[in-house]
Amino acid sequence: MITVDLPDKPPIDWDDWRAPLRQYTEATGLVTSVYDAAGKRRIGPLTGSRMSTFLAEQSTLWAEDGPGTALERSLARDVCRQGTPAVSEFSEGFCVRALPLLLHGDVYGVLVFGWRFADFSSPLACERIGRQIGVSGHLLWSEVRLDAPVSAQRMATYETLLLTLSSTLDRQRETIDDLTRVNRTRELFLATVSHEMRTPLSALSMRIELMLRTIPDLPEKAVSGLESMRVHVRQEAGMVDDLIDAARTLTGQMSIVRKPIVLGQVLREAIATVEPHAHAKQILMQVTPADYGADIRFEADGQRLQQVCWNLLFNAVKFTPVGGVIRIGIRRSAGWVEIDIADSGQGIEADDLPHVFGAFKLQQHDNATGLGLGLYIARRIVELHEGTLSVSSEGRGRGATFAIRLPVGGDCIARA
């Protein structure tokens, strides 16, 4: 049984809140701040009116050890503890509110907002407030009297607006968090699959080969059974590789390493791998030109291109009846090389052609086996080379042709 430990939640990116909170602050004229679950102010105070800007620049209200900061932190603690909104008041009429920020039901932060009078203040009230925050009461009154009060009803409307904004952003965060965890879990799973499945398959393959080569006079049935096991082990190993490659393709993690290659060498090695299967079915393999394109050189990932050719050739052998023919044609034009692999096999219905390169798509006739990932991976490899992989068929029983088209550049083609 394969188990994968789920990764920890990613850290909060508080900057995501800065732009929308700034817009909200400027639209409402309130003062806003964001605190994390530990009570640390992450954003703010953001000011949206002349009075609040004056307080931020001239007073100690929101200093690190200021009375306004102490009030905000107290509200943040209450919200984190209870998970519900909270309301408080500073001195004479300054209304302050707080809302929880939720991620998957857990409080990860607190929005503190307000700092507006609910009704018109007075010079005496401003004198008393000024003494608490280290600012002239006269100067404070000069700002306050020009600042329209915000009624309880209007503040409730602002709270509803901020609640909608925070809910939207938190839902987006949850979605991003879920996607991140899924991607990280997929990576861990693939690493586990690679180790937990490839290792025993490799060990089993080595033991089978050892028995076939070192134990003399094995009964015919034992040899046949071991050879059959060898085939199945290779098939399982191939499916594991396909599964990992397909997952990397889906997540955009598959890559290629370009190096100078000779096309003829790539094709010879791919064909040599498939030839025993073709001979077993008495299938004739014809290559044109006879040098396999030995004079075509360019920058590519030779191992990955060999994987593409091997996959297409193996499919051609699998779906071609005994005594059939597979033709491999290599052509080149200015800046391009084309490789056609045509078989005389079962063919593909017109309705199925658009779906041939889909993931987990299996042929529905005859000897359909595997996971249906080979062609999906092959097309992605060709696309990574900035080429194309296409298929054509005249219908059921009339064979199929797979065409690889790769850019090689005029200066990359040279005679050997």
DAWOMO-V12230 format. One record per pair of residues at least 6 apart in sequence whose C-alpha atoms are under 6 Angstrom apart, sorted by sequence separation. I is the first residue (numbers start at 1). J is the second residue. If there is no record, write none. Layout:
I | J
I | J
This chain:
35 | 41
47 | 53
60 | 66
61 | 67
62 | 68
89 | 95
101 | 107
102 | 108
130 | 136
248 | 254
331 | 337
332 | 338
382 | 388
34 | 41
35 | 42
61 | 68
62 | 69
89 | 96
101 | 108
130 | 137
331 | 338
393 | 400
34 | 42
88 | 96
101 | 109
330 | 338
392 | 400
34 | 43
87 | 96
101 | 110
330 | 339
392 | 401
33 | 43
87 | 97
100 | 110
127 | 137
329 | 339
362 | 372
379 | 389
391 | 401
33 | 44
86 | 97
99 | 110
126 | 137
329 | 340
360 | 371
361 | 372
391 | 402
33 | 45
86 | 98
99 | 111
328 | 340
360 | 372
390 | 402
32 | 45
85 | 98
98 | 111
328 | 341
360 | 373
390 | 403
32 | 46
85 | 99
98 | 112
327 | 341
359 | 373
389 | 403
31 | 46
97 | 112
126 | 141
327 | 342
389 | 404
31 | 47
97 | 113
326 | 342
388 | 404
96 | 113
326 | 343
359 | 376
388 | 405
30 | 48
96 | 114
123 | 141
325 | 343
357 | 375
358 | 376
387 | 405
29 | 48
95 | 114
96 | 115
325 | 344
357 | 376
387 | 406
29 | 49
95 | 115
324 | 344
94 | 115
95 | 116
26 | 48
94 | 116
25 | 48
94 | 117
93 | 117
320 | 344
320 | 345
319 | 345
316 | 343
319 | 346
264 | 292
264 | 293
119 | 149
263 | 293
264 | 294
118 | 149
117 | 149
118 | 150
118 | 151
263 | 296
39 | 73
76 | 110
262 | 296
262 | 297
261 | 297
270 | 306
261 | 298
260 | 298
260 | 299
278 | 317
259 | 299
266 | 306
270 | 310
282 | 322
283 | 323
258 | 299
259 | 300
281 | 322
282 | 323
283 | 324
284 | 325
285 | 326
286 | 327
287 | 328
288 | 329
258 | 300
283 | 325
285 | 327
287 | 329
258 | 301
257 | 301
256 | 301
348 | 393
347 | 393
349 | 395
348 | 395
349 | 396
347 | 395
348 | 396
347 | 396
346 | 396
347 | 397
346 | 397
347 | 398
347 | 399
346 | 399
347 | 400
345 | 399
344 | 399
343 | 399
343 | 400
342 | 400
342 | 401
341 | 401
341 | 402
340 | 402
340 | 403
339 | 403
339 | 404
338 | 404
338 | 405
337 | 405
337 | 406
308 | 378
336 | 406
37 | 108
336 | 407
37 | 109
61 | 133
335 | 407
336 | 408
36 | 109
60 | 133
335 | 408
35 | 109
59 | 133
335 | 409
35 | 110
59 | 134
335 | 410
34 | 110
59 | 135
334 | 410
34 | 111
33 | 111
33 | 112
32 | 112
32 | 113
31 | 113
31 | 114
30 | 114
31 | 115
51 | 143
298 | 408
298 | 412
297 | 413
296 | 413
295 | 415
295 | 416
